């Protein structure tokens, strides 16, 4: 009886195995039948152009990989026909293989994401970005079921063994920084400002890479309310330096951001105005604007979203925005010099840190700024200011007259190090403002 059960069990297992193999046999060649994304596309006549494009680029093999998982936003034949008309070409053969590959990969994201798992936001595609190991982003708006404000999702959740297909009615094209701003409704004010400032062309230049700090519509609304103006009230000349202050040269992803001062594309006196980055509690710019979303990758750079519009800072603003200058700011306020040093300038300010002031107060045996009168503070502070926008590379050894008529600074430049009056050291140089430049020093200069 036990042997009979064993025989029956073996026969049953064999039959199941035969049935399984029989079901998976490909009727055309005896190989295992698959149901990959490539297979699903090939079985649907509405994807025949997509299949041709995949074969032309060799991506049909990649999307048939059962060891990987993909989400494909698949354009229909009509979508490809519309693209060819848009590009003014006759067929896919008129599109370079490298370009077509980049476009097709822009429709693919890694991993399987069903429609219910997709929310409004940015997603990385498999299309390569402007630098190595970067991948272009797409913006999916589930409130309108549109991608990049261009293509409608018309059908979802066509399942395959190695992922899922969602059908779209227009071919997606990789987007520049400006294109990304246009595609997302929360940047409509930014787009209007960029258009008015005539910056669309330079910020769409794919021969360069930029990092764009993009203020939201709410950020622009807050700025305009504080200025009591509308966007139409601001001229192109007024908008351009503000917008360029939100752009840094090069590709700076969130993972590489460090604290410090960095040059923007906004300039004053031929020099790039500095932006302060703090990283102790998230990423905060100029002690006011928070980075609220990161790493939107475009063909010519990367976007980080911020919650407040940045304005190019004066030398006084640079001090106000950095907590290590709080004592200097208190002294400037008490000496009634804020307005004067916020003027057109240009000024070169040698700015003592809080530690420098603490050392001075200890030497004088006083409690702090409150122990000094306005009349005592003014000559001290003016001894730290030189007329002109003098960056460190233009400094040379010798006497330099300050705004304190009775005080000249004895500057010594040696091997890139700058010393003033023999004992005061420049510890950070060339923090550029809109009306001058700041050099940080480790000791208060006494007239």
C-alpha positions, 0 to 999 in steps of 0.5 A: 500500500505504501508503495502504491501511494509513492507511485501515485504521488510520483505520477501526480508530480510528473503530470503537474510538471508536464502540464506546467512546461506545456503551458510555458512552451512557446508555440513557435520554437519550443522555448519558454514562453514569457510575458515580459514588458517587451512581450506585452508591447509586441502583442498589442498592435497599438504599440507597434511603433514603440516596439520598432523604436525598442528594437532600433535601440536594442532596448527590447532586450533590456525590457525583456529582462525577467531579473529586473522590474520596470514601470513603463509609460508607453506611448501609443502609435498615435503619440509617436505619429504626433512626435514625428510631426512635432520634430518634422521628420518622416520616420523613426529612422530620421532620429539618431539612435542615441537620441531615441534611446534617451527619449525611450529611457525617459519613459521608464522608471526602475521598479514596479509602480501600480497606478495606486502607488503613484502620487503627485511628485517627481520620479527618476527615470532611467534616462541619463542626466547631465553628469555621470550617474544622474538620471532625468526626472519626470513630474507626474501630476495625479490630479490631472493624470498628466506627466510633465504637463504634456502627456495624459495617462489614458490607461493603467496597470497593464501587468507583465512578469517584470513590471507594469505598463501605463499608456500615455497619449504623447511621447515625453521629451527630456526637459531643461530647467525651464521646461521643468518649471513650466511643467509644474503649476507651483512654479508659474510665478517663477516662469512668468518672472524668467520670461519677463527677465529674458532668461528663458534662453540662457537657462535652457542652454544644454551646453552648460549645467546649473543648479536652480533654487526654485521658489514656489508660487507662495514664495513669490506671493510673500515677496510681492506682498512685502514689497507691495507690488505685483510681478508686472510692476517689476522691470526685467532689469529689477528681476534679472539679478534676483533670479540669477541669485537663485542659480549656481554654476554646475551640478550640485545634488543634495548629497554633496551640499555643504555649509559655507558661502557659494557664488551665484550667477548674480553679479555686483561690480563684476563679481559673483554675489555670495549665497550662504548655505547652512546645514545644521537643521536641514538646508537653509539659505541666507538664514531665511529660505528652506530647501523643501524638495531636492534633486529634480534632474533636468537636461542642463542641471538640477533643481532644489525647491525653496520656500522663500525668494532670495534677494541679493544681500548688501554687506549689512545683510550678509552680517545680519544673515550670519549668527557669527556676526551678531555682535557686529550687527548690534554695534552697527545698529547702536552706531546708526551705521546700518543705513549708510552701509546699506547704500550703493557703496561699494564697500570693503568690510573687514568683519570681526566675528563674535569671538573677536569682539568677546576678546576685545571686551575682555581686554577693555574689561567691559560687558559688551556693546552696551558699555560703549557709546555711539560716539565710541563705536563709530570710529571703531566700526569705520576703521573696518570699512574701505571704499571700493569693492576690493576682493582678496586677489586685488589686495596688495601690501601697503597702507589702505585708507579706511572710512575713519579718516584718522585710520589707515590699515597696514595690509600685508599679503604673503603667500595668499594670507592677509594680515592687517596691522601685524596681528589681525588675520583674514580668516575668510575672504571674498564674501560678495554682496550687492554693494560690496565685499566682506572679509572675515577677520579674527580680531577687532581693529582699534583706531 
